[in-house]
Amino acid sequence: MHLNIHFLGGIIKNNQFEYIHDNSIGNIQNAADVFQKKIIYGLENITQEELCIINLPFIGSYPKLFKSICSPASKESWLTRSKVINVWFLNIFGIKIFSRFISSLIALFKFIPFTKKSILFIYSAHIPFVLAALTYKFFNKNIKICLIVPDLPEYMGDGNFIYKFLKKIDAALFYLIIKKIHYFVLLTEHMAKKMRLLTSQYIIIEGIASSGEIYREHYNYPIETKYFLYSGTLSKRYGIANLIDAFSMLRHSDVELWICGNGDGLEYVLDAVKQNVRIKYLGLVPHAKSLFLQQHAYALVNPRQAIEEYTTYSFPSKIIEYMVAGRPIVMYKMKGVPDEYDPYYFSPADNSVEALSNCLINILSCNVDTLTEIGSLARKFILSNKNEIVQSKKILNFILEEPNVK
């Protein structure tokens, strides 16, 4: 399959991680980084052309969330054929959004040829990227744009009154300009309804598993330490406080709760660690270590409740990551999660803390062989049906149904 494919997004290259980790004040966008890399990997492996990745990493703004005033430029290969063009931009709060737009636009003109029909994938509802792509499209009629939308803008992040006001402006602009975009990759059907898209405009790809994980040894239950694990954003809206409260109700002295990550719920976590010796906080760990901890856990917990509106339009990437680990999973049933996932996780009876605690107790009372089988079946399901190759083929086949793209 010969295609001219470009990708505008924000991955973290291996040689950048230490720099971004050391300069970040708060959480790193690991989930976004992993999701993008899986799409790129899949596209690269089912096409015969070099992919051009125009890259502006998703980092916090200087000075509150990042220590550097700019993100440096570089150019290098990634995987086997893809080239990553790291684009320079000013990272100063208030200026950053305009700098990312200008830098993206210049890179699009520089690296996408006008003479060939091209497909440009854009990752996320990031206004600078979308505006840059649409501006470029005005001059180059040979390009088709596919926007990957992991989150709707009005539900991205949380903050004070000013932040919410700016988010409303951001969302209004987003819904206005997306009318000029050809294709969309969405996580849930509810997103499409909210965006008022026709069925011919979008495809649902709720998540992507790493096919490389199939070669990793499937670990059975640990002998030394039995622990429940949560790894991810420590946000109160994601249920970290409820998880701590639910675990604290357990009277099982032989099980611990391990927590990794950062966010606005960190203080609550640290207070819980002081009060309960069975709760351990491991800090903000590299993604590789997070995967290792998941694979060795007794069970994995995603405490995000289905009570806020945003859960209708989301599919937590943590679900895919947890399933690949092959461990039992505790999570609430959310509208954005397809029914085909239901056999592969344990769900609390309702949204109360008591129900979550009872669910943890039920897992502790289950036969180990039963839990192992459920984890193994979940792992097999996700690696067989949702890996990079399968999901990327779905995306490309969807786009190539349009005659003038072929």
N, C-alpha and C positions, 0 to 999 in steps of 0.2 A: 504494500500500500504506500503510494508516494504522495505525500502531502507537505505543504509548507505551513508548519505549525509554530506559533509563537505563544509565549506564556508570560503574562504580566502579573507579578505577584510579589510575595515577600517571604522567601524561605531563609533559613539559617544554615549556611554551609558549615561543614565540620570545622573548618579552620576559623570560623567566626564565633563559634559558640562561647569560647572562653572570654573573648572580648565583650560579647553581648551580656554574658552572665555577670562579668565583673562590673559592667557599667549600668546594669539595670537596677532600678530601685523599685522592687516589687516583682510581680509575676512576669514570666517570659511566655510568649505565645507558642507554647509547645504543640498544642492541639492543631492550630492553624498550620504550623510548620510541617507536621507529620502528614496532615491531609493533603497539602499541596504536593509534597514529595511523592506520595503514593499515586496521585494523578499523573504527575510527570513521568514517573517510572512506568506506569501502564501505557501511556501514550508512546513513550520511546520504544517500548518492546513490541508494539503492534504496528509500528510504521517503519519505513525504511529511510527516513530523512532525519537530518539533524534538527533537534529542537533548539530554539533560541529562547532563553529565559531571561527576561528583563526584570531585574530583581531590586526591590527596595524593601528591605526587611521591616517587619512590623515591630517597632520598638517604641518605648515610652518617650515622651517629650522632655527635653531639657528645660528647666533644671530639676523639676520635681520627680520625674520618673526615669531619667537617664542622665548620666554624668557627662556625656559628650555632646557638643553642639552640632555635630554633623555625623553622617554615616558615610564612610569612605567608598570610593569606586574601585572596582577590580574586574578582571575578566579571566575566566578559567573554565575548564571542562568539568562536567559532573556526570556520573554514571559512565556510559561508554561513548555516546555521541553528542549528548547535549552540552551546550555551552551556557554558562551563567555570566551575565553581564551585570555586575553589581553597580548600580547607579548612585552617584553622589547626591545627597540632599541635605539641606539645613534642617536640623532637628529641634530648633528653638520653638517653644510653645507660641502659637499665634502666627508664626511664619511657616511652620512645618507643612501645613496643608497646601499652601500655595507652592512651596518649593517642591513638594512631591508631585504636584500636577505638572509644573514646568519641566522637571527632570524626566518624568515619565514621557511626556509629549516629545521632548527632544530625542529621547532614546527610541521611541516608536518610529520617528522620521528617519533616524540614522540606521536602524537595523532591520526594518521591514521593507522589502523591495516593492516598488509600485508595479512592477512588470508581471508579478506572479499572483495568482489567486491564493489567498492566505486565510487561515483561521487563527484568530487571536482569542485565547482563553484569558479571562481576567478572574483573579481570585478575590472574592468578597465584595460586599456592597460598599466599597471604599470610594467615596466621591472623587478624589483626585485621579484615581485610576480610570474610573468610568468616564469622566469628563475628558481626560486625555485621549482615551480610545475613540470617543465619539468625535472629538475635534480632528483626530487623524483620519477617521473614516470619511469625514467631509471631503478630504482631498484625495483619498484612495478608495475608489469604488470596488476594487478587487478584494477587499477584506470583509470577512464575516466575523462578527463578534459573538462569543459565547461567554456569558457571565455566570460564574459559579457563586451561588449565594448560600453560605453556611448559616447566616443569621440575617434577619431583617434589621435595618438600621435602628429602628425605634426601640429594639430590645437588646441592643449591644451595650453592655456595661451598665453602670449605675453611678449616680453622683448627686451633687447638690442642685439647687434650683437653676443655676446658670447652665450647668451641664445638660439638664433635661430640656431647657429651652433651646439650646444649640442643637440637641438631638432632634427636636421637632423640626427645626429648619432643615437639618441634614436629611431627615426622612422625607419631608415634602419635596425636596429637590430630587432625591433618589427616585421617587415614584413618577416624577415628571420626566426625567431624562431616560428612564429605561424603556420608554416607548420606542426609542430608536435602536434598541438592541435586538439582534436576530434570534438568539437562542439562550436558554437558561438551564442550568443544572441546579436543582433544588433538593432540599432534604426531606420535605414533606408536601403532601397534596394541599394542605392548608395554606402553605406559602403561596401556591399558585392562585388560590382563590383570593387571598389578600392582595396579590399583585395584579389580579384581573387578567390573567394570561389565558390564551387559547391552548387547547391540548397540543396543538402542533408546535407550540413555542417552547415547551419545556420537557424535561425528563427528570424523574425522581431517582437520585442516587443518595440514599440516606447515610451511607458511610462506606469506607473502603478498608479492607483488611490487608495486611502485608503478606503476600504469597511466600516471601522468604521465611516466614515464621513456621511454615510446614516442615522445615528441615531442623528446627530447633527441638531438642529433646523435650518431651512432655513430662514435666515434673509431677510426681505424686506427693501426697501430703507430707509436710515437713515433720521431722521427729523432735527437733529441739524446742521450737517456739510455735505455739498456735496463736495466730493473730488474724483479726479482720483488718482489711486495708482500705483506706481512701487515699487516692493520689490525684491531685488536681487543684483547681482554684478554691481557696478557702473563703468562699463567699457565703454569707448568711442566707442569701436568696437561693443558693444551691443546696442548703440544708445541712451545713457542717455542724451548726449548733445542735440541731435536732439529732444528728447522729451521735454526738457526744453524750447528750442527755439520754438517748435510748440505750447506749452501751453502758452508761453508768448505772442503769437499773439492773444489769446482769449481776448475778451473784456467783458467777463461775470464776474461780480464782486462777484457773489454768489457761485463760484466754486473754489476749491483749488487743488493744486498738492502736494501729499504727497509722499515722497521718503524714502525708507529704504535700508540700505546696506553699502558697502564699496568697494573701488576699485580705479583705476587710474583716474576716473572722479570725485572724491570727491571734488577736488578744484573747479571744474566748478559748481558743485552743491551748494557749500557753497557761491560762488560768486553770484549765481542766487538768493539764499535765501536773501542776503543782498539787492539786487536790486528789488525784487518782494515779497511783503508781502503775496501774495497768494501761494507762494511756501514754503513748510515746509519740513525740513530734520529731521527725527526721529532717525537717527543713525543706528547702527548695533543692531537689535532687535532679541530676541530669536525667534525660529521658531514658537512657539505657539502664540506669539503676532503677528507675521506676518500673520498667518492664520486668526486671529481675525480681523485684519485690512482689509484683503482682503474681508472677509465676510460682512463688513460694508461699503465698498466703493461704490461709485456711478457707477464707471466702473474701470476696471483693464487694464493696458497698458503694452504690451511687445514691445518695440521699436526696437527690433533687425531687421535689414533690410536684404533683400535677395540679397545682392550685392557682398558679399565676398564669396570665394570658400567654406569656412568651413561650411556655412549654408546649403550646399547641403548634407552634411554628419551629420547633427545634427537635433535633435528634442528637442527643449527647454523644460526641465522638468517643467518650469514655466507655460506652457500651461495647463498641467494636473492639477496643483495646482490651477490655476485660475478657471478652469472649475468646479472643485469641490466646489469652493466658491459660485457658482450660480450667479455670477455677469456678466454683459455684458463685453466682452473682445475686445480690440483693438489690432490687430497684423497684421504684414505683411504676405502674403502668401509665404511660403518657400518650396523649392523642397522636403525637408525632412518631411514635414507635409502631411499625406495622405488626399486625397480628401474627405473622410468621415467626416472630421472635418469642412469642409467649411461652413455648415449652422449655425455654432455655434459661429462665431466671425465676427466683423466688420474689414474690411481691407481697408487701404488707397489706393487711385487710382494709386499711383506710389510711388517711393522712396524719393520724395522730402519732405522737412519740411512742405511746404504749404499743401501737401496732407494729412499729418498726422494731421495738425491743423484742416483742414476741416473735417476730420473724427471725431475728438473730438467734433467739433461744431455740426455735424450731430447727434451724440449721445445725446447731450444736447437738441436738438430740437425734439427728438423722444418722443412718448407717453410713460409714465412710465410703463404702463401695458405691452406694447410691449417689452420693455427692460427686464422687469421681466420675461416674458414668454421665451425670448431667453436665459436668464441666467438659468432658471429652466430646459429647454430642454437640454442645454449643461451639466448641472449637472447630469441629469438623464442618458444621453448617456454615460458619462464617468464612472459613478458609476456602471452601469449595464454591460458595455462591456469591461472595462479596469481595474477592481479591482484586488487585489492581488491574489485572488483565481483563477479567470479566467485566468489571465496572467501566473501564476505559473503552472497551469495545462497544458497550451499550451507548456511551456518549457519542463516539464517532459514528456509529451506525445511525443514530438519531439525526445527527447533523448532515450526514451524507445522503439522507433521503431527499434533501433539497437538491433538485437537478443542477442548479447553477453553481453549486459548491464543488461538484465532481470535476 
